[in-house]
Amino acid sequence: MDRHEIEGHEVVEKTVKPTGNGAHVYLPKSWIGATVKVVRTSELDTDSDE
């Protein structure tokens, strides 16, 4: 696992949910218009068909 250091103001931990042909992470409405960065913190499921 790589280690990354990111400066920011707030952190939330969410689970990515499937939607259509992609996936979403829902964040607080107050974050609308904010710039965010997403970091995957778990291994990918290699048994997945995608």
CYANA upper distance limits for C-alpha pairs under 8 A (distance plus 0.5 A):
 12 VAL  CA     27 LEU  CA      8.45
 14 LYS  CA     25 VAL  CA      7.20
 14 LYS  CA     26 TYR  CA      8.24
 15 THR  CA     25 VAL  CA      7.30
 16 VAL  CA     23 ALA  CA      6.79
 16 VAL  CA     24 HIS  CA      6.18
 16 VAL  CA     25 VAL  CA      5.58
 17 LYS  CA     23 ALA  CA      5.93
 17 LYS  CA     24 HIS  CA      5.97
 17 LYS  CA     25 VAL  CA      7.01
 18 PRO  CA     22 GLY  CA      6.60
 18 PRO  CA     23 ALA  CA      4.80
 18 PRO  CA     24 HIS  CA      6.97
 19 THR  CA     23 ALA  CA      5.49
 19 THR  CA     24 HIS  CA      7.05
 27 LEU  CA     31 TRP  CA      7.37
 28 PRO  CA     32 ILE  CA      8.19
